[in-house]
Amino acid sequence: MLRQVTAIRYVTPLREGGSLPGVVEADDLGTYVAKFSGAGQGGHPFEYAVIRLVPRVERGEQINVGVLLYCQQRDFLAARTHLDADRVRALAPDVDLPAVAAVLDSLDRTCSGDGPATRMRLGERFRWLAAPRSTMIQAGPVHTGLAVDPAAELDRLMVALVR
């Protein structure tokens, strides 16, 4: 009997055509070749980045604290965050947790268009939030995928990558 896995990230197409074959990453972290029917019309392309807390930038140690997801076709941009105080204290007991929580809260406000972000389009906001930084709160590399419901995908990524 074949094992069933769920594709979580579309890595690359193998060739163009109606059947849309490509390489995908699955929920078991394996890489598979998949053949999609219907010309890939089952989902909308999206981009996401994991938000990381790097308490001491010079050491490079990090804790995943959120996910930022952008789907242009659905006009969707949102961030979900979760700050596990015990994990942070285990890595860096002197971190100012209220200050970190305030920065994480500002990610959500920026996604919503508060403050200077009001003048930015969703894609611009995503690029600005996902840009490399040398601060305590950093976005990891941008990844792509396909999703029918970007909000549900964001929740799924939070469980898989942060919690």
MODELLER restraints for C-alpha pairs under 7 A, 6 or more apart:
rsr = mdl.restraints
at = mdl.atoms
rsr.add(forms.Gaussian(group=physical.xy_distance, feature=features.Distance(at['CA:5:A'], at['CA:26:A']), mean=6.13, stdev=0.5))
rsr.add(forms.Gaussian(group=physical.xy_distance, feature=features.Distance(at['CA:5:A'], at['CA:27:A']), mean=6.31, stdev=0.5))
rsr.add(forms.Gaussian(group=physical.xy_distance, feature=features.Distance(at['CA:5:A'], at['CA:28:A']), mean=6.89, stdev=0.5))
rsr.add(forms.Gaussian(group=physical.xy_distance, feature=features.Distance(at['CA:6:A'], at['CA:26:A']), mean=5.34, stdev=0.5))
rsr.add(forms.Gaussian(group=physical.xy_distance, feature=features.Distance(at['CA:6:A'], at['CA:27:A']), mean=5.53, stdev=0.5))
rsr.add(forms.Gaussian(group=physical.xy_distance, feature=features.Distance(at['CA:7:A'], at['CA:24:A']), mean=6.04, stdev=0.5))
rsr.add(forms.Gaussian(group=physical.xy_distance, feature=features.Distance(at['CA:7:A'], at['CA:25:A']), mean=5.71, stdev=0.5))
rsr.add(forms.Gaussian(group=physical.xy_distance, feature=features.Distance(at['CA:7:A'], at['CA:26:A']), mean=4.14, stdev=0.5))
rsr.add(forms.Gaussian(group=physical.xy_distance, feature=features.Distance(at['CA:7:A'], at['CA:27:A']), mean=6.25, stdev=0.5))
rsr.add(forms.Gaussian(group=physical.xy_distance, feature=features.Distance(at['CA:8:A'], at['CA:25:A']), mean=5.82, stdev=0.5))
rsr.add(forms.Gaussian(group=physical.xy_distance, feature=features.Distance(at['CA:8:A'], at['CA:26:A']), mean=5.18, stdev=0.5))
rsr.add(forms.Gaussian(group=physical.xy_distance, feature=features.Distance(at['CA:8:A'], at['CA:27:A']), mean=5.96, stdev=0.5))
rsr.add(forms.Gaussian(group=physical.xy_distance, feature=features.Distance(at['CA:8:A'], at['CA:145:A']), mean=6.82, stdev=0.5))
rsr.add(forms.Gaussian(group=physical.xy_distance, feature=features.Distance(at['CA:9:A'], at['CA:24:A']), mean=5.58, stdev=0.5))
rsr.add(forms.Gaussian(group=physical.xy_distance, feature=features.Distance(at['CA:9:A'], at['CA:25:A']), mean=5.08, stdev=0.5))
rsr.add(forms.Gaussian(group=physical.xy_distance, feature=features.Distance(at['CA:9:A'], at['CA:26:A']), mean=6.89, stdev=0.5))
rsr.add(forms.Gaussian(group=physical.xy_distance, feature=features.Distance(at['CA:9:A'], at['CA:144:A']), mean=6.23, stdev=0.5))
rsr.add(forms.Gaussian(group=physical.xy_distance, feature=features.Distance(at['CA:9:A'], at['CA:145:A']), mean=4.55, stdev=0.5))
rsr.add(forms.Gaussian(group=physical.xy_distance, feature=features.Distance(at['CA:10:A'], at['CA:23:A']), mean=6.40, stdev=0.5))
rsr.add(forms.Gaussian(group=physical.xy_distance, feature=features.Distance(at['CA:10:A'], at['CA:24:A']), mean=4.53, stdev=0.5))
rsr.add(forms.Gaussian(group=physical.xy_distance, feature=features.Distance(at['CA:10:A'], at['CA:25:A']), mean=6.49, stdev=0.5))
rsr.add(forms.Gaussian(group=physical.xy_distance, feature=features.Distance(at['CA:10:A'], at['CA:144:A']), mean=6.46, stdev=0.5))
rsr.add(forms.Gaussian(group=physical.xy_distance, feature=features.Distance(at['CA:10:A'], at['CA:145:A']), mean=4.93, stdev=0.5))
rsr.add(forms.Gaussian(group=physical.xy_distance, feature=features.Distance(at['CA:10:A'], at['CA:146:A']), mean=6.84, stdev=0.5))
rsr.add(forms.Gaussian(group=physical.xy_distance, feature=features.Distance(at['CA:11:A'], at['CA:23:A']), mean=5.37, stdev=0.5))
rsr.add(forms.Gaussian(group=physical.xy_distance, feature=features.Distance(at['CA:11:A'], at['CA:24:A']), mean=5.10, stdev=0.5))
rsr.add(forms.Gaussian(group=physical.xy_distance, feature=features.Distance(at['CA:11:A'], at['CA:25:A']), mean=6.69, stdev=0.5))
rsr.add(forms.Gaussian(group=physical.xy_distance, feature=features.Distance(at['CA:12:A'], at['CA:22:A']), mean=5.62, stdev=0.5))
rsr.add(forms.Gaussian(group=physical.xy_distance, feature=features.Distance(at['CA:12:A'], at['CA:23:A']), mean=5.33, stdev=0.5))
rsr.add(forms.Gaussian(group=physical.xy_distance, feature=features.Distance(at['CA:13:A'], at['CA:21:A']), mean=6.09, stdev=0.5))
rsr.add(forms.Gaussian(group=physical.xy_distance, feature=features.Distance(at['CA:13:A'], at['CA:22:A']), mean=4.02, stdev=0.5))
rsr.add(forms.Gaussian(group=physical.xy_distance, feature=features.Distance(at['CA:13:A'], at['CA:23:A']), mean=6.25, stdev=0.5))
rsr.add(forms.Gaussian(group=physical.xy_distance, feature=features.Distance(at['CA:14:A'], at['CA:21:A']), mean=5.75, stdev=0.5))
rsr.add(forms.Gaussian(group=physical.xy_distance, feature=features.Distance(at['CA:14:A'], at['CA:22:A']), mean=4.75, stdev=0.5))
rsr.add(forms.Gaussian(group=physical.xy_distance, feature=features.Distance(at['CA:14:A'], at['CA:23:A']), mean=6.95, stdev=0.5))
rsr.add(forms.Gaussian(group=physical.xy_distance, feature=features.Distance(at['CA:15:A'], at['CA:21:A']), mean=6.68, stdev=0.5))
rsr.add(forms.Gaussian(group=physical.xy_distance, feature=features.Distance(at['CA:18:A'], at['CA:39:A']), mean=4.94, stdev=0.5))
rsr.add(forms.Gaussian(group=physical.xy_distance, feature=features.Distance(at['CA:19:A'], at['CA:35:A']), mean=6.25, stdev=0.5))
rsr.add(forms.Gaussian(group=physical.xy_distance, feature=features.Distance(at['CA:19:A'], at['CA:36:A']), mean=5.59, stdev=0.5))
rsr.add(forms.Gaussian(group=physical.xy_distance, feature=features.Distance(at['CA:19:A'], at['CA:37:A']), mean=5.05, stdev=0.5))
rsr.add(forms.Gaussian(group=physical.xy_distance, feature=features.Distance(at['CA:19:A'], at['CA:38:A']), mean=6.70, stdev=0.5))
rsr.add(forms.Gaussian(group=physical.xy_distance, feature=features.Distance(at['CA:19:A'], at['CA:39:A']), mean=5.59, stdev=0.5))
rsr.add(forms.Gaussian(group=physical.xy_distance, feature=features.Distance(at['CA:20:A'], at['CA:35:A']), mean=6.01, stdev=0.5))
rsr.add(forms.Gaussian(group=physical.xy_distance, feature=features.Distance(at['CA:20:A'], at['CA:36:A']), mean=5.30, stdev=0.5))
rsr.add(forms.Gaussian(group=physical.xy_distance, feature=features.Distance(at['CA:20:A'], at['CA:37:A']), mean=6.81, stdev=0.5))
rsr.add(forms.Gaussian(group=physical.xy_distance, feature=features.Distance(at['CA:20:A'], at['CA:39:A']), mean=5.65, stdev=0.5))
rsr.add(forms.Gaussian(group=physical.xy_distance, feature=features.Distance(at['CA:20:A'], at['CA:40:A']), mean=6.38, stdev=0.5))
rsr.add(forms.Gaussian(group=physical.xy_distance, feature=features.Distance(at['CA:21:A'], at['CA:34:A']), mean=5.64, stdev=0.5))
rsr.add(forms.Gaussian(group=physical.xy_distance, feature=features.Distance(at['CA:21:A'], at['CA:35:A']), mean=4.15, stdev=0.5))
rsr.add(forms.Gaussian(group=physical.xy_distance, feature=features.Distance(at['CA:21:A'], at['CA:36:A']), mean=5.90, stdev=0.5))
rsr.add(forms.Gaussian(group=physical.xy_distance, feature=features.Distance(at['CA:22:A'], at['CA:33:A']), mean=5.66, stdev=0.5))
rsr.add(forms.Gaussian(group=physical.xy_distance, feature=features.Distance(at['CA:22:A'], at['CA:34:A']), mean=5.53, stdev=0.5))
rsr.add(forms.Gaussian(group=physical.xy_distance, feature=features.Distance(at['CA:22:A'], at['CA:35:A']), mean=6.46, stdev=0.5))
rsr.add(forms.Gaussian(group=physical.xy_distance, feature=features.Distance(at['CA:23:A'], at['CA:31:A']), mean=6.83, stdev=0.5))
rsr.add(forms.Gaussian(group=physical.xy_distance, feature=features.Distance(at['CA:23:A'], at['CA:32:A']), mean=5.64, stdev=0.5))
rsr.add(forms.Gaussian(group=physical.xy_distance, feature=features.Distance(at['CA:23:A'], at['CA:33:A']), mean=4.54, stdev=0.5))
rsr.add(forms.Gaussian(group=physical.xy_distance, feature=features.Distance(at['CA:23:A'], at['CA:34:A']), mean=6.15, stdev=0.5))
rsr.add(forms.Gaussian(group=physical.xy_distance, feature=features.Distance(at['CA:24:A'], at['CA:31:A']), mean=5.73, stdev=0.5))
rsr.add(forms.Gaussian(group=physical.xy_distance, feature=features.Distance(at['CA:24:A'], at['CA:32:A']), mean=5.39, stdev=0.5))
rsr.add(forms.Gaussian(group=physical.xy_distance, feature=features.Distance(at['CA:24:A'], at['CA:33:A']), mean=6.25, stdev=0.5))
rsr.add(forms.Gaussian(group=physical.xy_distance, feature=features.Distance(at['CA:24:A'], at['CA:34:A']), mean=6.70, stdev=0.5))
rsr.add(forms.Gaussian(group=physical.xy_distance, feature=features.Distance(at['CA:25:A'], at['CA:31:A']), mean=4.56, stdev=0.5))
rsr.add(forms.Gaussian(group=physical.xy_distance, feature=features.Distance(at['CA:25:A'], at['CA:32:A']), mean=6.34, stdev=0.5))
rsr.add(forms.Gaussian(group=physical.xy_distance, feature=features.Distance(at['CA:42:A'], at['CA:148:A']), mean=6.44, stdev=0.5))
rsr.add(forms.Gaussian(group=physical.xy_distance, feature=features.Distance(at['CA:43:A'], at['CA:146:A']), mean=4.98, stdev=0.5))
rsr.add(forms.Gaussian(group=physical.xy_distance, feature=features.Distance(at['CA:43:A'], at['CA:147:A']), mean=4.38, stdev=0.5))
rsr.add(forms.Gaussian(group=physical.xy_distance, feature=features.Distance(at['CA:43:A'], at['CA:148:A']), mean=4.27, stdev=0.5))
rsr.add(forms.Gaussian(group=physical.xy_distance, feature=features.Distance(at['CA:44:A'], at['CA:73:A']), mean=6.55, stdev=0.5))
rsr.add(forms.Gaussian(group=physical.xy_distance, feature=features.Distance(at['CA:44:A'], at['CA:146:A']), mean=5.03, stdev=0.5))
rsr.add(forms.Gaussian(group=physical.xy_distance, feature=features.Distance(at['CA:44:A'], at['CA:147:A']), mean=5.11, stdev=0.5))
rsr.add(forms.Gaussian(group=physical.xy_distance, feature=features.Distance(at['CA:44:A'], at['CA:148:A']), mean=5.81, stdev=0.5))
rsr.add(forms.Gaussian(group=physical.xy_distance, feature=features.Distance(at['CA:45:A'], at['CA:71:A']), mean=6.36, stdev=0.5))
rsr.add(forms.Gaussian(group=physical.xy_distance, feature=features.Distance(at['CA:45:A'], at['CA:144:A']), mean=6.98, stdev=0.5))
rsr.add(forms.Gaussian(group=physical.xy_distance, feature=features.Distance(at['CA:45:A'], at['CA:145:A']), mean=5.60, stdev=0.5))
rsr.add(forms.Gaussian(group=physical.xy_distance, feature=features.Distance(at['CA:45:A'], at['CA:146:A']), mean=4.42, stdev=0.5))
rsr.add(forms.Gaussian(group=physical.xy_distance, feature=features.Distance(at['CA:45:A'], at['CA:147:A']), mean=6.51, stdev=0.5))
rsr.add(forms.Gaussian(group=physical.xy_distance, feature=features.Distance(at['CA:46:A'], at['CA:70:A']), mean=5.62, stdev=0.5))
rsr.add(forms.Gaussian(group=physical.xy_distance, feature=features.Distance(at['CA:46:A'], at['CA:71:A']), mean=4.35, stdev=0.5))
rsr.add(forms.Gaussian(group=physical.xy_distance, feature=features.Distance(at['CA:46:A'], at['CA:144:A']), mean=5.57, stdev=0.5))
rsr.add(forms.Gaussian(group=physical.xy_distance, feature=features.Distance(at['CA:46:A'], at['CA:145:A']), mean=5.38, stdev=0.5))
rsr.add(forms.Gaussian(group=physical.xy_distance, feature=features.Distance(at['CA:46:A'], at['CA:146:A']), mean=5.93, stdev=0.5))
rsr.add(forms.Gaussian(group=physical.xy_distance, feature=features.Distance(at['CA:47:A'], at['CA:69:A']), mean=5.77, stdev=0.5))
rsr.add(forms.Gaussian(group=physical.xy_distance, feature=features.Distance(at['CA:47:A'], at['CA:70:A']), mean=5.27, stdev=0.5))
rsr.add(forms.Gaussian(group=physical.xy_distance, feature=features.Distance(at['CA:47:A'], at['CA:71:A']), mean=6.47, stdev=0.5))
rsr.add(forms.Gaussian(group=physical.xy_distance, feature=features.Distance(at['CA:47:A'], at['CA:142:A']), mean=6.40, stdev=0.5))
rsr.add(forms.Gaussian(group=physical.xy_distance, feature=features.Distance(at['CA:47:A'], at['CA:143:A']), mean=5.56, stdev=0.5))
rsr.add(forms.Gaussian(group=physical.xy_distance, feature=features.Distance(at['CA:47:A'], at['CA:144:A']), mean=4.41, stdev=0.5))
rsr.add(forms.Gaussian(group=physical.xy_distance, feature=features.Distance(at['CA:47:A'], at['CA:145:A']), mean=6.50, stdev=0.5))
rsr.add(forms.Gaussian(group=physical.xy_distance, feature=features.Distance(at['CA:48:A'], at['CA:67:A']), mean=6.84, stdev=0.5))
rsr.add(forms.Gaussian(group=physical.xy_distance, feature=features.Distance(at['CA:48:A'], at['CA:68:A']), mean=5.39, stdev=0.5))
rsr.add(forms.Gaussian(group=physical.xy_distance, feature=features.Distance(at['CA:48:A'], at['CA:69:A']), mean=4.27, stdev=0.5))
rsr.add(forms.Gaussian(group=physical.xy_distance, feature=features.Distance(at['CA:48:A'], at['CA:70:A']), mean=6.23, stdev=0.5))
rsr.add(forms.Gaussian(group=physical.xy_distance, feature=features.Distance(at['CA:48:A'], at['CA:142:A']), mean=5.52, stdev=0.5))
rsr.add(forms.Gaussian(group=physical.xy_distance, feature=features.Distance(at['CA:48:A'], at['CA:143:A']), mean=5.38, stdev=0.5))
rsr.add(forms.Gaussian(group=physical.xy_distance, feature=features.Distance(at['CA:48:A'], at['CA:144:A']), mean=6.29, stdev=0.5))
rsr.add(forms.Gaussian(group=physical.xy_distance, feature=features.Distance(at['CA:49:A'], at['CA:67:A']), mean=5.79, stdev=0.5))
rsr.add(forms.Gaussian(group=physical.xy_distance, feature=features.Distance(at['CA:49:A'], at['CA:68:A']), mean=5.30, stdev=0.5))
rsr.add(forms.Gaussian(group=physical.xy_distance, feature=features.Distance(at['CA:49:A'], at['CA:69:A']), mean=6.71, stdev=0.5))
rsr.add(forms.Gaussian(group=physical.xy_distance, feature=features.Distance(at['CA:49:A'], at['CA:130:A']), mean=6.59, stdev=0.5))
rsr.add(forms.Gaussian(group=physical.xy_distance, feature=features.Distance(at['CA:49:A'], at['CA:139:A']), mean=5.90, stdev=0.5))
rsr.add(forms.Gaussian(group=physical.xy_distance, feature=features.Distance(at['CA:49:A'], at['CA:140:A']), mean=5.52, stdev=0.5))
rsr.add(forms.Gaussian(group=physical.xy_distance, feature=features.Distance(at['CA:49:A'], at['CA:141:A']), mean=5.89, stdev=0.5))
rsr.add(forms.Gaussian(group=physical.xy_distance, feature=features.Distance(at['CA:49:A'], at['CA:142:A']), mean=4.74, stdev=0.5))
rsr.add(forms.Gaussian(group=physical.xy_distance, feature=features.Distance(at['CA:49:A'], at['CA:143:A']), mean=6.30, stdev=0.5))
rsr.add(forms.Gaussian(group=physical.xy_distance, feature=features.Distance(at['CA:50:A'], at['CA:64:A']), mean=6.65, stdev=0.5))
rsr.add(forms.Gaussian(group=physical.xy_distance, feature=features.Distance(at['CA:50:A'], at['CA:66:A']), mean=5.84, stdev=0.5))
rsr.add(forms.Gaussian(group=physical.xy_distance, feature=features.Distance(at['CA:50:A'], at['CA:67:A']), mean=4.48, stdev=0.5))
rsr.add(forms.Gaussian(group=physical.xy_distance, feature=features.Distance(at['CA:50:A'], at['CA:68:A']), mean=6.36, stdev=0.5))
rsr.add(forms.Gaussian(group=physical.xy_distance, feature=features.Distance(at['CA:50:A'], at['CA:139:A']), mean=5.68, stdev=0.5))
rsr.add(forms.Gaussian(group=physical.xy_distance, feature=features.Distance(at['CA:50:A'], at['CA:140:A']), mean=5.26, stdev=0.5))
rsr.add(forms.Gaussian(group=physical.xy_distance, feature=features.Distance(at['CA:51:A'], at['CA:64:A']), mean=5.92, stdev=0.5))
rsr.add(forms.Gaussian(group=physical.xy_distance, feature=features.Distance(at['CA:51:A'], at['CA:65:A']), mean=5.62, stdev=0.5))
rsr.add(forms.Gaussian(group=physical.xy_distance, feature=features.Distance(at['CA:51:A'], at['CA:66:A']), mean=4.67, stdev=0.5))
rsr.add(forms.Gaussian(group=physical.xy_distance, feature=features.Distance(at['CA:51:A'], at['CA:67:A']), mean=5.37, stdev=0.5))
rsr.add(forms.Gaussian(group=physical.xy_distance, feature=features.Distance(at['CA:51:A'], at['CA:68:A']), mean=6.91, stdev=0.5))
rsr.add(forms.Gaussian(group=physical.xy_distance, feature=features.Distance(at['CA:51:A'], at['CA:137:A']), mean=6.95, stdev=0.5))
rsr.add(forms.Gaussian(group=physical.xy_distance, feature=features.Distance(at['CA:51:A'], at['CA:138:A']), mean=5.76, stdev=0.5))
rsr.add(forms.Gaussian(group=physical.xy_distance, feature=features.Distance(at['CA:51:A'], at['CA:139:A']), mean=4.50, stdev=0.5))
rsr.add(forms.Gaussian(group=physical.xy_distance, feature=features.Distance(at['CA:51:A'], at['CA:140:A']), mean=6.24, stdev=0.5))
rsr.add(forms.Gaussian(group=physical.xy_distance, feature=features.Distance(at['CA:52:A'], at['CA:62:A']), mean=6.09, stdev=0.5))
rsr.add(forms.Gaussian(group=physical.xy_distance, feature=features.Distance(at['CA:52:A'], at['CA:63:A']), mean=5.48, stdev=0.5))
rsr.add(forms.Gaussian(group=physical.xy_distance, feature=features.Distance(at['CA:52:A'], at['CA:64:A']), mean=4.43, stdev=0.5))
rsr.add(forms.Gaussian(group=physical.xy_distance, feature=features.Distance(at['CA:52:A'], at['CA:65:A']), mean=5.36, stdev=0.5))
rsr.add(forms.Gaussian(group=physical.xy_distance, feature=features.Distance(at['CA:52:A'], at['CA:66:A']), mean=6.85, stdev=0.5))
rsr.add(forms.Gaussian(group=physical.xy_distance, feature=features.Distance(at['CA:52:A'], at['CA:137:A']), mean=5.72, stdev=0.5))
rsr.add(forms.Gaussian(group=physical.xy_distance, feature=features.Distance(at['CA:52:A'], at['CA:138:A']), mean=5.20, stdev=0.5))
rsr.add(forms.Gaussian(group=physical.xy_distance, feature=features.Distance(at['CA:52:A'], at['CA:139:A']), mean=5.97, stdev=0.5))
rsr.add(forms.Gaussian(group=physical.xy_distance, feature=features.Distance(at['CA:52:A'], at['CA:140:A']), mean=6.90, stdev=0.5))
rsr.add(forms.Gaussian(group=physical.xy_distance, feature=features.Distance(at['CA:53:A'], at['CA:62:A']), mean=5.42, stdev=0.5))
rsr.add(forms.Gaussian(group=physical.xy_distance, feature=features.Distance(at['CA:53:A'], at['CA:63:A']), mean=5.17, stdev=0.5))
rsr.add(forms.Gaussian(group=physical.xy_distance, feature=features.Distance(at['CA:53:A'], at['CA:64:A']), mean=6.31, stdev=0.5))
rsr.add(forms.Gaussian(group=physical.xy_distance, feature=features.Distance(at['CA:53:A'], at['CA:65:A']), mean=6.32, stdev=0.5))
rsr.add(forms.Gaussian(group=physical.xy_distance, feature=features.Distance(at['CA:53:A'], at['CA:136:A']), mean=5.53, stdev=0.5))
rsr.add(forms.Gaussian(group=physical.xy_distance, feature=features.Distance(at['CA:53:A'], at['CA:137:A']), mean=4.80, stdev=0.5))
rsr.add(forms.Gaussian(group=physical.xy_distance, feature=features.Distance(at['CA:53:A'], at['CA:138:A']), mean=6.48, stdev=0.5))
rsr.add(forms.Gaussian(group=physical.xy_distance, feature=features.Distance(at['CA:54:A'], at['CA:60:A']), mean=6.49, stdev=0.5))
rsr.add(forms.Gaussian(group=physical.xy_distance, feature=features.Distance(at['CA:54:A'], at['CA:61:A']), mean=5.83, stdev=0.5))
rsr.add(forms.Gaussian(group=physical.xy_distance, feature=features.Distance(at['CA:54:A'], at['CA:62:A']), mean=4.49, stdev=0.5))
rsr.add(forms.Gaussian(group=physical.xy_distance, feature=features.Distance(at['CA:54:A'], at['CA:63:A']), mean=6.69, stdev=0.5))
rsr.add(forms.Gaussian(group=physical.xy_distance, feature=features.Distance(at['CA:54:A'], at['CA:136:A']), mean=4.65, stdev=0.5))
rsr.add(forms.Gaussian(group=physical.xy_distance, feature=features.Distance(at['CA:54:A'], at['CA:137:A']), mean=6.20, stdev=0.5))
rsr.add(forms.Gaussian(group=physical.xy_distance, feature=features.Distance(at['CA:55:A'], at['CA:92:A']), mean=6.38, stdev=0.5))
rsr.add(forms.Gaussian(group=physical.xy_distance, feature=features.Distance(at['CA:55:A'], at['CA:95:A']), mean=6.72, stdev=0.5))
rsr.add(forms.Gaussian(group=physical.xy_distance, feature=features.Distance(at['CA:55:A'], at['CA:136:A']), mean=5.41, stdev=0.5))
rsr.add(forms.Gaussian(group=physical.xy_distance, feature=features.Distance(at['CA:57:A'], at['CA:134:A']), mean=6.88, stdev=0.5))
rsr.add(forms.Gaussian(group=physical.xy_distance, feature=features.Distance(at['CA:57:A'], at['CA:135:A']), mean=6.91, stdev=0.5))
rsr.add(forms.Gaussian(group=physical.xy_distance, feature=features.Distance(at['CA:57:A'], at['CA:136:A']), mean=6.52, stdev=0.5))
rsr.add(forms.Gaussian(group=physical.xy_distance, feature=features.Distance(at['CA:64:A'], at['CA:162:A']), mean=5.28, stdev=0.5))
rsr.add(forms.Gaussian(group=physical.xy_distance, feature=features.Distance(at['CA:65:A'], at['CA:81:A']), mean=5.55, stdev=0.5))
rsr.add(forms.Gaussian(group=physical.xy_distance, feature=features.Distance(at['CA:65:A'], at['CA:82:A']), mean=5.23, stdev=0.5))
rsr.add(forms.Gaussian(group=physical.xy_distance, feature=features.Distance(at['CA:65:A'], at['CA:83:A']), mean=5.60, stdev=0.5))
rsr.add(forms.Gaussian(group=physical.xy_distance, feature=features.Distance(at['CA:65:A'], at['CA:162:A']), mean=5.85, stdev=0.5))
rsr.add(forms.Gaussian(group=physical.xy_distance, feature=features.Distance(at['CA:66:A'], at['CA:79:A']), mean=6.96, stdev=0.5))
rsr.add(forms.Gaussian(group=physical.xy_distance, feature=features.Distance(at['CA:66:A'], at['CA:80:A']), mean=5.40, stdev=0.5))
rsr.add(forms.Gaussian(group=physical.xy_distance, feature=features.Distance(at['CA:66:A'], at['CA:81:A']), mean=3.92, stdev=0.5))
rsr.add(forms.Gaussian(group=physical.xy_distance, feature=features.Distance(at['CA:66:A'], at['CA:82:A']), mean=5.93, stdev=0.5))
rsr.add(forms.Gaussian(group=physical.xy_distance, feature=features.Distance(at['CA:66:A'], at['CA:158:A']), mean=6.62, stdev=0.5))
rsr.add(forms.Gaussian(group=physical.xy_distance, feature=features.Distance(at['CA:66:A'], at['CA:162:A']), mean=6.16, stdev=0.5))
rsr.add(forms.Gaussian(group=physical.xy_distance, feature=features.Distance(at['CA:67:A'], at['CA:79:A']), mean=5.62, stdev=0.5))
rsr.add(forms.Gaussian(group=physical.xy_distance, feature=features.Distance(at['CA:67:A'], at['CA:80:A']), mean=5.52, stdev=0.5))
rsr.add(forms.Gaussian(group=physical.xy_distance, feature=features.Distance(at['CA:67:A'], at['CA:81:A']), mean=6.52, stdev=0.5))
rsr.add(forms.Gaussian(group=physical.xy_distance, feature=features.Distance(at['CA:67:A'], at['CA:158:A']), mean=6.26, stdev=0.5))
rsr.add(forms.Gaussian(group=physical.xy_distance, feature=features.Distance(at['CA:68:A'], at['CA:78:A']), mean=5.92, stdev=0.5))
rsr.add(forms.Gaussian(group=physical.xy_distance, feature=features.Distance(at['CA:68:A'], at['CA:79:A']), mean=4.36, stdev=0.5))
rsr.add(forms.Gaussian(group=physical.xy_distance, feature=features.Distance(at['CA:68:A'], at['CA:80:A']), mean=6.71, stdev=0.5))
rsr.add(forms.Gaussian(group=physical.xy_distance, feature=features.Distance(at['CA:69:A'], at['CA:77:A']), mean=5.73, stdev=0.5))
rsr.add(forms.Gaussian(group=physical.xy_distance, feature=features.Distance(at['CA:69:A'], at['CA:78:A']), mean=5.64, stdev=0.5))
rsr.add(forms.Gaussian(group=physical.xy_distance, feature=features.Distance(at['CA:69:A'], at['CA:79:A']), mean=6.38, stdev=0.5))
rsr.add(forms.Gaussian(group=physical.xy_distance, feature=features.Distance(at['CA:69:A'], at['CA:154:A']), mean=6.40, stdev=0.5))
rsr.add(forms.Gaussian(group=physical.xy_distance, feature=features.Distance(at['CA:70:A'], at['CA:76:A']), mean=5.62, stdev=0.5))
rsr.add(forms.Gaussian(group=physical.xy_distance, feature=features.Distance(at['CA:70:A'], at['CA:77:A']), mean=4.47, stdev=0.5))
rsr.add(forms.Gaussian(group=physical.xy_distance, feature=features.Distance(at['CA:70:A'], at['CA:78:A']), mean=6.81, stdev=0.5))
rsr.add(forms.Gaussian(group=physical.xy_distance, feature=features.Distance(at['CA:70:A'], at['CA:126:A']), mean=6.52, stdev=0.5))
rsr.add(forms.Gaussian(group=physical.xy_distance, feature=features.Distance(at['CA:71:A'], at['CA:77:A']), mean=6.54, stdev=0.5))
rsr.add(forms.Gaussian(group=physical.xy_distance, feature=features.Distance(at['CA:71:A'], at['CA:150:A']), mean=6.76, stdev=0.5))
rsr.add(forms.Gaussian(group=physical.xy_distance, feature=features.Distance(at['CA:77:A'], at['CA:111:A']), mean=5.81, stdev=0.5))
rsr.add(forms.Gaussian(group=physical.xy_distance, feature=features.Distance(at['CA:77:A'], at['CA:122:A']), mean=6.34, stdev=0.5))
rsr.add(forms.Gaussian(group=physical.xy_distance, feature=features.Distance(at['CA:78:A'], at['CA:108:A']), mean=6.50, stdev=0.5))
rsr.add(forms.Gaussian(group=physical.xy_distance, feature=features.Distance(at['CA:78:A'], at['CA:111:A']), mean=5.45, stdev=0.5))
rsr.add(forms.Gaussian(group=physical.xy_distance, feature=features.Distance(at['CA:79:A'], at['CA:107:A']), mean=6.50, stdev=0.5))
rsr.add(forms.Gaussian(group=physical.xy_distance, feature=features.Distance(at['CA:79:A'], at['CA:108:A']), mean=5.37, stdev=0.5))
rsr.add(forms.Gaussian(group=physical.xy_distance, feature=features.Distance(at['CA:79:A'], at['CA:111:A']), mean=6.86, stdev=0.5))
rsr.add(forms.Gaussian(group=physical.xy_distance, feature=features.Distance(at['CA:81:A'], at['CA:104:A']), mean=6.62, stdev=0.5))
rsr.add(forms.Gaussian(group=physical.xy_distance, feature=features.Distance(at['CA:110:A'], at['CA:117:A']), mean=5.75, stdev=0.5))
rsr.add(forms.Gaussian(group=physical.xy_distance, feature=features.Distance(at['CA:111:A'], at['CA:125:A']), mean=6.67, stdev=0.5))
rsr.add(forms.Gaussian(group=physical.xy_distance, feature=features.Distance(at['CA:117:A'], at['CA:125:A']), mean=6.68, stdev=0.5))
rsr.add(forms.Gaussian(group=physical.xy_distance, feature=features.Distance(at['CA:130:A'], at['CA:139:A']), mean=5.12, stdev=0.5))
rsr.add(forms.Gaussian(group=physical.xy_distance, feature=features.Distance(at['CA:131:A'], at['CA:139:A']), mean=6.89, stdev=0.5))
rsr.add(forms.Gaussian(group=physical.xy_distance, feature=features.Distance(at['CA:132:A'], at['CA:138:A']), mean=6.79, stdev=0.5))
rsr.add(forms.Gaussian(group=physical.xy_distance, feature=features.Distance(at['CA:132:A'], at['CA:139:A']), mean=6.60, stdev=0.5))
rsr.add(forms.Gaussian(group=physical.xy_distance, feature=features.Distance(at['CA:147:A'], at['CA:153:A']), mean=6.50, stdev=0.5))
